[in-house]
């Protein structure tokens, strides 16, 4: 069981589901009580998200087996605790379950999960080896998992779009940082990720630009929500300050361990950003 939970990145799935719960409770239906917000269609949406997220992590490990032997040998499960054949079958079952559950909620939701499943497969098989294409794919899927909540509810939400953009930018930054962390193994298998094509120094400049975009976007949100003092203070302490720390540590980073720490910092900023929904008015 421990190996299975590690394979599907259970903590990451919890963050994904928590995000969707907060989007619905705090942004889509803030006027509703907790009991009225948790309807059975929303429960199906959460289950579909869990299935598609788990299937994505499984297929990623399936295709990354050789690379992970170099980058993360201690985390290998497919091929050791779980045969590659069983991993593929589990991925297919979970993908089918997510699309089926999504379709029960409407053809648009079904298409979202079908498209997500196909993109996750394409990302794991080929797209992640292409400069920026793989990074953009994951970032877009992160945003999609936010925006599918108001789509399912039939309730448009500008605030949800703001968090979708936040998820896109921070995920894109983190994915590039992870490529910098894994450059040794990726280079051994002729991947064309940003750090391999441009080198680490130039890749840092790309990240500086993305951080600038992130700060401008966050600044716009703060200016727009200036009357909500609690939200403004929270965003400054929980998002802006940690992103400044990220910039400083990125400037000095030059080892695999440094980039691993940056990846965790990105995830922390993502979590604190998500939790800001609790103080959104």
N, C-alpha and C positions, 0 to 999 in steps of 0.2 A: 504493500500500500504506500509506503514511504517513497519508493522508487516511482510509482505511478504519479503521485502528487508532485514529485520533482519534475517528472517528464512533462506534465501539463502546466508547469509553472503556476501552481495553485495560488500563491500570494498575488501574482499578477492578475489572475482571473478574478480574485476577490476585489482588487482595485477597480477592475473593469466594471464589475457588477455594482460596486458601491457608487461609481460615477453615474451609471444609469439610474440608480435609485435616487440619488441626489438631484439629478436633472429633473426627474419627474416630480419629486416632492417640493423642491425649492424654486424651480424655474417654470415648469409647465403648469402645475396645479398648486401654487403656493397657498391658495385659499382653502384647499381641501384638508380634511383631517388625515392622519396617518392611515386609519382603517379604510377610508374611502379611496385613497390613492393606490392601495395595493389590490387591484382587480385581477381576475384570472387571466385576461389577455396580457397584462403587464408581466405576470408571472411566467407566461409562455415566452414572452420576449426575453426575459432574463435567462431562461433555460436555453433558448436558442443562442444567445450570446455566449453562454458558458460552453456550449457544444462547439461552436465555430472557433472560439478562442483556443480551446483544448486541442481541436483538430489541427489548427495552425501551428501550434508548438510541436506537435508530434511529427507533422510532415517536415517541418524545418529541421528537426533532429535527424529524421530519416535521410535527408539529402546531405546533411552536414557531417555525417559520421566521420569521414576521412579528415575533414578540416578540424573537427573538434578534438581529434586525437592529438593535434598539435596545440590548438588554442585552449581547450578546456578538457584535458584527459580525465580529470577527476569527476566530471559531470556526465560522462557518457552512460546512457541507459539503453538506447536502441542498439542491438547487436550484442548486448551483455545480459541485462536482466529481462529484456524483451526482444524477441527475434524481429528482424526487419519485416518479415511477412506479416506478423501479428500487428506490428506498428502501422503498416499500411492499411490493413483491414480496419483497425481501430479508427484511423483517420477517416476512412471512407464512411464508416457507420456514423461517426459524429457529425461529419459534414452533411450527410443525408438527413440526419435527425434535425440539424439546425435549419436546413432549407424547408423541410416538411413543417416544422413548427412555425417558421416565418410565414409560410404560405397560408397556414390556418388563420393568421392575422390579417391576410390580404395579399394580393399579388404583388403590390409594391414592396412590402416587407420581405416577401419571398425572394424577389429579385435582388434586394439588398444583400441578403445572406447568400444567395447563389453567387452574386458578383464577388462578395467577400471571400467565399470559399475558393473560387477560381483564381482570384488575385493572390491568395495565400499560397496556393499550389504553385502558381507561376513564379511568385517571389522566391519560394524555397528551391524550386528547380533551376531557375535561371536568372530572374530579375535582380536578385540580391548581388549578383556578380557584376552588374553593370553600374557604372558611375552615376550616382544620384538617383537612378531609376528605382532601385530597391528601397532606398531611404524614403523617397517620396511616396512609394506605395504604402509602406507601413504607416507613415504620417497621415495619409489620406484615410486609411482604414481606422486609425485612432479617432479621427474627426467623425467618421461615419458612425461609429458606435455611440457617439454623443448625440448626433443629429437624428438617429433612427428613433429615439425616444419621442420627440414631438411629432415625428412622422406617424408613428403608431398611434399616438394619442389624438391625432387630427387637430393639434393645437400648435400653430406656429409660435416660435419663441425667438426673439432677437437675442435674448440672454443666452439661450442654448447655442446660437451661432457664435457668440463671443467665446464660449467655452470650447466650441469646436475648433475655432482658430487657435486658441491657446493650446489645445491638445495637439494640433497639427504642428505648430512651431516647436514646442518642447520635445515632441516625439522625433521630429526631424533632427534637432540638435543632438538628442541622445543617440539616435541611430548612427550618425556620423562619428560621434565619440566612440561608440562600440566598434566601428570599423577601424578606428585608430588603435584601439586596444587589440584587435584581432589581425593586425596587418601582417604578422609573420605567417600565420597559417593560411590566410587568404592569398598571399603572394605565392605560396608554394603550389597553389592549385589554379594559378593564372586568373584570379579574380581581378576585375577592373574597378575596384572601389575607389572612392575619392582620394584616400591617403596613398594608395598605390600609384595612381595616375599622376597626382599632383605633388605627392610628398607631404610629410607632416607639417612643415612650416606654412605652405600655401593652404593646406586644409584648415589650419587654424584661422587664417584670414577669412575663409568662408564661414567659419563658426562665429567669428567676430561680427560679420555682416548679419548673420541670422540672429545673434544676440541683440544687435542694434534694432532689427525689425521687431524682436520680442519686446524690447524696452519701449519702443514707439507705440506698439499696440497696447501694452500695459498702461502706458502713460495716457493714451486716449481713453481707456476704460476708466482710469482714476479721475480724469478730468470730467468725463460724462457722469460719473457717479459721485461727484465731489460732496454732495449734500449728505451722502451716507458715510459719516465719519468713521464708523466702525469698520466698514468695508475698505475704505481708503487706507486706514491704519493697518488692517490685516494684510492687504495686498502689498503694502510697502515692506512690512516686516517679514511676511511669509513667502513673498514671491520676488520682489525687487532686490532686497538685500542678499538673499541666497544666490540670485543670478549674478550679482556683482562678485560674490565669492567665487562662483563658477568661472567668471571671466578671469579673475586673478589666478586661480589655480590652473586654468587652461594655458595661460601665458607661460607658466613655468613647467608644465607637464612635458615629459619626454620619455617616460618609461611605461611599460604595460600596466604596472600597478597604479601609476598616476591616472591613466585613462579609465581604469576600472573604478577608481574613487570618483572620478568625474561622472561616470555613468550612474553611480548610486546617488550622487548629488542631483543629477537631472531627474531621477525618479522621485527624490524627496520633494523637489520643487513642483513636480507634477501632482503629487499627493496634496501638498499644502494649497496648491491652486484649486484643486478639485474641492477641498474642504471649505474654500471661501464661499461656495454656494450656500453654506449654512448661515452666512451673514448677509447674503444678497437680499435686497428689499424688493 
